Amino acid sequence: TSTLLLFLKILLLYLHEDVAISACSDSDKADMTGLDGEVLYYSDFDKQEVVYTLPHCVMFLIDLNCTCVFHLTCVPLSLCPPDPPGAPLLYPEDHLRPSHPNTLVCQASGFYPAPVHFSWTKDGHNVTRSASVSQAYPQSDGTFTQFSRLDMSPEEGQVYSCALEHPALKGAQRMDKHSVEFQKPSLAPSVFRAVGLTLGLVGVAVGTFFLVKGRQCC
C-alpha cells in the first residue's frame, strides 16, 4: 500500500506525458495508451481484449488535469516511406551466472511503421515461440521502439541470436548475437593477499630477531 501511495504522489507532483495511438495500415493495426515512455494499456486484437499493464487508478489521475493535443490524419504511404530498424541491441537483464535464470532482451529502434518482427535462435535452433514481444512505442522523431525478451538458463558456450524483419528491409534481416561467457575469478587479489601475509610474517620474524639480539647485547 505504501508503494502505491508513493507512486500516486509522484504522479500528482510532476508533469507527465500521456500518449494515445489508434492507427492502422495495410499490414497491421494498433490501439495503445502510454505514460512517460511506458505502455498503460493496449488492445490485443487476436484475443479481442484490452490488456492493462499499470493499475487502473493511474488512468483516473491522468484525467484530473491534462492538456490534450490530437493528431488525426491519413497519409499515403508514398509520402511517408517506411524506415528500417537499426541493428538490434541484444543484452542480458542481469549479470550472467552459470545455470542462474536470466532474460535476454532484444531492442529494435528507429523503424516505421510498427511493428517489427523478432526471431530468436539458440545454438542455431529456432526458439522464437518462447519469446515475448512488447508493444511498439512511439518516439519523438516519429519512429518506434520495441522489445522482445527470451528467458534463459545460461551455460558456457551457448550462442543466442535475435533477428529483425521489417517491410523496409525488403526481405533482409538485421541480426545481433550473444555468446554466453562467464568471467573467471581473478587470481590477483589472492596473490596480493598471500604476498602481503608473507611480507607481514617476514617483518614479524625480523623484528623478533632484532628484539632478542638487542636484549642479549644488554
C-alpha positions in Angstrom: 0.0 0.0 0.0 2.8 2.4 0.9 4.4 1.8 -2.5 1.1 2.6 -4.3 0.6 5.8 -2.3 4.1 6.9 -3.1 3.5 6.2 -6.8 0.3 8.3 -6.7 2.0 11.2 -5.0 4.7 11.2 -7.7 2.1 11.3 -10.4 0.4 14.3 -8.8 3.6 16.3 -8.1 5.2 16.1 -11.5 4.4 16.8 -15.2 3.8 13.7 -17.2 3.3 12.9 -20.9 0.4 10.8 -21.9 0.4 9.3 -25.4 -2.6 7.6 -27.1 -2.3 6.0 -30.6 -5.0 4.4 -32.7 -3.7 3.5 -36.1 -4.0 1.0 -38.9 -2.2 0.2 -42.2 -2.5 -2.4 -44.9 -0.5 -4.8 -42.8 -1.3 -4.1 -39.2 -3.3 -2.1 -36.6 -2.6 -0.7 -33.2 -4.5 0.9 -30.3 -2.3 1.9 -27.3 -2.1 4.4 -24.5 1.2 5.2 -22.8 2.6 7.3 -19.9 6.1 8.6 -19.7 7.5 6.1 -22.2 5.7 3.1 -20.7 2.6 1.3 -22.0 -0.5 1.8 -19.8 -2.8 -0.5 -21.8 -3.3 -1.7 -25.3 -5.8 -3.6 -27.5 -5.0 -7.3 -28.2 -6.8 -7.8 -31.5 -6.1 -11.5 -31.6 -7.8 -12.1 -28.2 -10.2 -9.2 -28.7 -9.5 -7.7 -25.2 -7.8 -4.7 -23.6 -4.6 -5.5 -21.7 -3.7 -3.3 -18.7 -0.1 -3.1 -17.7 -0.4 -0.5 -14.9 -3.0 0.0 -12.1 -6.4 1.3 -13.2 -6.1 4.3 -10.8 -3.4 5.7 -13.0 -5.9 6.4 -15.8 -8.1 8.4 -13.2 -5.1 10.6 -12.2 -4.3 11.3 -15.9 -7.8 12.7 -16.4 -7.6 15.0 -13.3 -5.5 17.7 -15.1 -4.3 17.3 -18.6 -3.9 19.2 -21.9 -4.7 17.1 -25.0 -3.3 17.5 -28.5 -4.9 15.5 -31.2 -3.3 14.5 -34.5 -5.6 12.8 -36.9 -4.6 12.2 -40.4 -4.5 9.7 -43.3 -1.2 9.9 -45.2 -0.4 7.9 -48.4 2.5 5.5 -47.9 4.3 7.2 -50.7 4.5 10.4 -48.7 5.7 8.7 -45.6 8.0 5.9 -46.7 8.9 3.1 -44.2 12.1 3.4 -42.2 14.1 0.2 -41.4 15.2 -0.6 -37.9 18.8 -0.2 -37.0 20.9 -3.1 -35.8 19.2 -4.8 -32.8 20.7 -4.4 -29.4 21.0 -7.7 -27.5 21.9 -7.9 -23.8 21.0 -9.8 -20.6 18.9 -8.2 -18.0 21.2 -9.3 -15.1 24.8 -10.3 -14.7 25.3 -13.8 -16.1 25.8 -16.7 -13.6 26.0 -20.4 -14.6 22.6 -22.0 -14.6 21.0 -19.0 -12.9 17.7 -17.9 -14.6 18.1 -14.7 -16.7 16.5 -12.9 -19.5 17.9 -11.8 -22.8 16.5 -8.5 -24.2 16.5 -7.6 -27.9 15.8 -3.9 -28.6 14.7 -2.6 -32.0 14.5 1.1 -32.7 14.3 3.7 -35.4 11.7 1.9 -37.6 8.4 3.0 -39.1 5.7 1.8 -39.4 5.2 -0.5 -36.4 5.6 -3.3 -35.6 8.8 -5.1 -36.2 9.1 -8.9 -36.3 11.5 -10.6 -33.9 13.0 -14.1 -34.4 15.3 -15.9 -32.0 17.7 -18.8 -32.2 19.6 -20.7 -29.5 22.7 -22.6 -30.8 21.2 -22.5 -34.3 17.7 -23.8 -33.2 14.6 -21.5 -33.6 13.2 -20.6 -30.1 11.0 -17.7 -31.2 7.9 -19.2 -29.7 9.4 -19.0 -26.2 10.0 -15.2 -26.5 7.6 -12.4 -25.6 7.2 -9.1 -27.5 6.3 -5.7 -26.2 4.0 -3.1 -27.8 5.8 -0.7 -30.1 6.2 2.7 -28.5 6.4 6.0 -30.5 9.5 8.2 -30.3 9.7 12.0 -30.7 11.1 11.6 -34.2 8.1 9.6 -35.4 9.8 6.2 -35.4 9.1 3.4 -32.9 11.0 1.3 -30.4 10.1 -2.3 -29.5 11.5 -5.0 -27.2 11.5 -8.8 -27.2 12.5 -10.9 -24.2 13.7 -14.5 -24.0 14.1 -16.3 -20.7 17.3 -18.3 -20.5 19.4 -20.5 -18.2 22.9 -19.6 -19.3 25.5 -22.2 -19.9 29.1 -21.6 -21.1 29.4 -21.6 -24.9 25.7 -21.0 -25.7 25.1 -18.7 -28.6 21.8 -16.7 -28.9 20.8 -14.6 -31.8 18.0 -12.1 -32.4 17.0 -11.1 -35.9 14.6 -8.3 -37.1 12.3 -8.3 -40.0 10.5 -5.2 -41.3 8.9 -4.2 -44.6 11.6 -1.5 -45.1 14.3 -4.2 -45.1 12.7 -5.8 -48.2 13.3 -9.4 -47.1 16.7 -8.8 -45.4 17.3 -9.1 -41.7 19.2 -7.2 -39.1 20.8 -9.5 -36.5 22.8 -9.5 -33.3 24.4 -12.4 -31.5 25.2 -13.0 -27.8 27.7 -15.7 -26.7 27.5 -16.9 -23.1 30.8 -16.4 -21.4 31.4 -16.2 -17.7 34.1 -14.1 -16.1 36.7 -16.2 -14.4 37.6 -15.1 -10.9 40.8 -13.1 -10.9 43.9 -14.6 -9.1 45.3 -11.1 -8.4 43.5 -10.4 -5.1 44.5 -13.9 -3.7 48.1 -13.4 -4.9 48.3 -9.9 -3.3 46.9 -11.2 0.0 49.4 -14.1 0.0 52.3 -11.7 -0.7 51.1 -9.3 1.9 50.8 -12.1 4.5 54.2 -13.4 3.7 55.8 -9.9 4.0 54.0 -9.4 7.2 55.3 -12.7 8.7 58.8 -11.8 7.5 58.5 -8.4 9.2 57.4 -10.0 12.4 60.3 -12.5 12.3 62.9 -9.8 11.6 61.5 -7.6 14.3 61.6 -10.5 16.8 65.2 -11.3 15.8 66.5 -7.8 16.5 64.5 -7.6 19.7 66.1 -10.8 21.1 69.5 -9.8 19.8 69.2 -6.4 21.5 68.4 -8.0 24.8 71.4 -10.3 24.5 73.7 -7.3 23.9 72.5 -5.6 27.0 
